[in-house]
Structure formats: structure tokens, C-alpha cells
């Protein structure tokens, strides 16, 4: 663990963002262990002391890296799905999954691995465990936004169920991402999403029937 010192706070001239970008690049390319403040400064092309001018150390920098990755992921995966008249609720779920996964699939592989590595990094320390909780809360929030749009579009009411549905969608998407990274030949996202679409549509029908009865 590197020595931590309170960073000096002055008006940002762009160096803070530059260091976060450098840390993100190092983690994505070489992993968390390689992302020392010295290595990050080298990547950014600045003196090592400048890192501690803006950050208390590596840990604060990594927290910023996670937050930046989450903002980017949320921006691309929460984009509205293309509306297609006549598409069934199940077909719409499948299309939304596929559209979101296509964005993730097209992202740099090292960046996606880095995000999972940063998750385990935060979980190994009680001091940083909140970073992982924030990360997965962001996943659920994005899923909740998407599922809310889907429910409204298909005029489905699920009293008490949307939160559970958002958790399911977030966990499923995260799991498919990990499985596909680890074993792309043995993981078929399209088939998984097709099954998920049918299950979610059936879940919606069952829930509405229960409300009516």
C-alpha cells in the first residue's frame, strides 16, 4: 500500500482528468496491480509528484476510474431502444438486451476486464467496499430505467415487482458479460437473452393475472 497524503485542492487545469484517463488506460492494459502512482504518472507524461498533488494516492485514483467507467457504461447501455411497431413484449426484451450487449461487446476487452478487476479490488478492503456497492447500485438503476420504459411501452403493471425485475436484469447482464469474457465459445448471449425475454414476458403476464384475480 502506498503512503497516503491529503491532496492539495486547487482549481483543476485538466491535470486531474488527465491522470484519471492515464490510470484507466494502465488498468485496462496492464491490470490493477501495475497501476502504481509512478506508472500512472509515466502514462500521463507528468512528474510523479503531480499525482499526489491531486489525489491522496492510488486508491482514490482507482475509485475515480470506477466512477468514470460506470458513467460511460450507463450512457451507452441506457440509450432508448429503437421502436418497432408490432414487436411483442418478449421480442422487445430480447432486442433491448442484444442492443445493450452489442455496445459492451464492441468495447475494449481490457476495459471490461478492468472493471471486474476493480470490483474485486474494492471487495478485498472494507475501506473500499462501498465502491463495489455503488457500482452495482448503478447497474440496478440503469436496469430499472430500461425496465420501467419497457413496462410503460407495453402497458404492463407489476405492483411491487419492478424492483425485483431490475435486479434480475442487472444480474443477468453482468453474468453474461463475465461468462462471455471467460468463455466466448461456450457462452451464447443471443440464446440466453431469448430465454430471458420469454421468462420476463411470462413473469409479466403471471403478475398481471395475479393482480386481476
C-alpha positions in Angstrom: 0.0 0.0 0.0 1.4 3.4 -1.0 1.8 6.2 1.5 -1.4 8.3 1.6 -1.2 12.0 1.9 -4.0 14.5 1.8 -4.1 16.0 -1.7 -3.9 19.7 -2.3 -7.0 21.2 -3.8 -6.7 24.0 -6.3 -8.6 24.9 -9.5 -8.3 22.0 -11.9 -6.4 22.8 -15.0 -7.3 19.5 -16.7 -4.5 17.5 -15.0 -6.9 15.7 -12.7 -8.9 14.3 -15.6 -5.6 13.6 -17.4 -4.4 11.4 -14.5 -7.8 9.6 -14.3 -7.6 8.9 -18.0 -4.0 7.6 -17.6 -5.0 5.4 -14.7 -7.9 4.0 -16.7 -5.5 3.2 -19.6 -2.9 1.5 -17.3 -5.6 -0.6 -15.5 -7.2 -1.7 -18.8 -3.9 -2.6 -20.4 -1.8 -3.9 -17.5 -4.2 -4.6 -14.6 -4.8 -3.1 -11.2 -1.5 -4.4 -9.7 0.5 -2.5 -12.3 -1.3 0.8 -11.7 1.1 2.4 -9.2 1.1 6.1 -9.0 4.5 6.2 -10.6 3.3 4.1 -13.5 0.2 6.3 -13.9 2.4 9.5 -13.9 4.6 7.9 -16.5 1.5 7.1 -18.7 0.2 10.7 -18.3 3.7 12.1 -19.0 3.8 14.2 -15.8 6.1 14.3 -12.8 5.3 11.6 -10.2 4.7 14.3 -7.5 1.8 15.7 -9.5 -0.3 12.6 -8.7 -0.2 13.3 -5.0 -0.9 17.0 -5.8 -4.4 15.9 -7.0 -5.0 12.6 -5.2 -4.3 11.1 -1.9 -2.8 8.1 -3.6 -3.6 5.1 -5.8 -6.8 4.1 -4.0 -8.5 7.5 -4.6 -7.4 7.4 -8.3 -8.9 3.9 -8.7 -12.2 5.0 -7.2 -12.3 7.7 -9.8 -11.6 5.2 -12.5 -14.5 3.0 -11.5 -16.9 6.0 -11.4 -15.7 7.1 -14.8 -16.2 3.7 -16.3 -19.7 3.5 -14.8 -20.7 6.8 -16.2 -19.6 5.7 -19.7 -21.3 2.3 -19.4 -24.5 3.9 -18.2 -24.6 6.4 -21.0 -24.3 3.7 -23.8 -26.4 0.9 -22.3 -29.3 3.1 -21.2 -29.9 4.5 -24.7 -33.6 4.1 -25.8 -34.2 1.0 -27.9 -35.4 1.6 -31.5 -39.2 1.3 -31.5 -40.6 -1.3 -33.9 -44.4 -1.3 -34.1 -45.9 -4.7 -33.6 -43.0 -6.1 -31.7 -44.1 -8.3 -28.8 -43.1 -7.7 -25.2 -40.8 -10.7 -25.3 -39.2 -9.6 -28.6 -38.7 -6.2 -27.2 -36.9 -7.5 -24.1 -34.6 -9.6 -26.4 -33.9 -6.6 -28.6 -33.0 -4.4 -25.7 -30.6 -7.0 -24.2 -29.0 -7.5 -27.6 -28.6 -3.8 -28.3 -27.0 -3.2 -24.9 -24.7 -6.2 -25.2 -23.6 -5.1 -28.7 -22.2 -1.9 -27.1 -20.4 -3.8 -24.4 -19.1 -6.4 -26.8 -17.7 -3.6 -29.0 -15.9 -2.0 -26.1 -12.2 -2.6 -25.4 -11.8 -6.1 -23.9 -9.2 -4.8 -21.4 -11.5 -2.1 -20.1 -14.2 -4.7 -19.4 -11.8 -7.0 -17.6 -10.5 -4.0 -15.7 -14.0 -3.2 -14.4 -14.4 -6.6 -12.9 -10.8 -6.5 -11.5 -11.7 -3.2 -9.9 -14.7 -4.8 -8.3 -12.7 -7.5 -6.6 -10.1 -4.8 -5.6 -12.8 -2.9 -3.8 -14.3 -6.0 -2.2 -10.9 -7.0 -0.7 -10.9 -4.0 1.5 -13.5 -2.9 4.0 -12.4 0.7 3.3 -13.3 0.5 -0.4 -16.2 -2.0 -0.3 -18.6 0.9 -0.8 -17.1 1.3 -4.3 -18.4 -2.1 -5.3 -21.8 -1.4 -3.8 -22.0 1.9 -5.7 -21.1 0.1 -8.9 -23.8 -2.5 -8.6 -26.4 0.1 -7.4 -25.6 1.9 -10.7 -26.2 -1.3 -12.7 -29.6 -1.7 -11.0 -30.5 1.9 -11.5 -29.8 1.6 -15.2 -31.7 -1.7 -15.4 -34.6 -0.1 -13.5 -34.7 2.8 -16.1 -34.8 0.4 -19.0 -37.4 -2.0 -17.5 -39.6 1.0 -16.5 -39.6 2.1 -20.1 -40.4 -1.4 -21.2 -43.3 -1.7 -18.7 -44.8 1.6 -19.8 -44.4 0.9 -23.5 -46.2 -2.4 -23.2 -48.7 -1.1 -20.7 -47.7 -3.7 -18.0 -48.3 -3.1 -14.3 -46.3 -5.0 -11.8 -47.1 -3.8 -8.3 -44.1 -4.5 -6.1 -42.3 -6.3 -8.9 -40.3 -3.7 -10.9 -37.5 -3.6 -8.3 -37.1 -7.4 -8.5 -37.2 -7.3 -12.3 -34.4 -4.6 -12.3 -32.3 -6.8 -10.1 -32.8 -9.8 -12.3 -31.9 -7.8 -15.5 -28.8 -6.3 -13.9 -27.6 -9.6 -12.5 -28.3 -11.5 -15.8 -26.5 -8.9 -17.9 -23.5 -8.8 -15.6 -23.3 -12.6 -15.5 -23.5 -12.9 -19.3 -20.7 -10.3 -19.6 -18.4 -12.3 -17.3 -19.2 -15.6 -18.9 -18.7 -14.3 -22.4 -15.3 -12.8 -21.4 -14.2 -16.0 -19.8 -15.5 -18.4 -22.4 -16.9 -16.8 -25.6 -17.2 -20.1 -27.4 -19.3 -21.7 -24.6 -21.5 -18.6 -24.0 -24.2 -17.7 -26.4 -25.6 -14.3 -25.4 -28.4 -14.4 -28.0 -29.8 -17.7 -26.8 -29.6 -16.5 -23.1 -31.4 -13.2 -24.0 -34.0 -15.1 -26.0 -34.8 -17.3 -23.0 -34.7 -14.2 -20.7 -37.2 -12.4 -22.9 -39.7 -15.3 -22.8 -39.3 -15.6 -19.0 -39.7 -11.9 -18.3 -42.8 -11.7 -20.6 -44.3 -14.7 -18.9 -43.5 -13.2 -15.5 -45.3 -10.0 -16.5 -48.4 -12.0 -17.7 -48.4 -14.0 -14.5 -48.1 -10.9 -12.3 -50.9 -9.2 -14.1 -53.2 -12.3 -13.8 -52.4 -12.3 -10.1 -53.4 -8.7 -9.7 -56.7 -9.2 -11.6 -57.7 -12.3 -9.5 
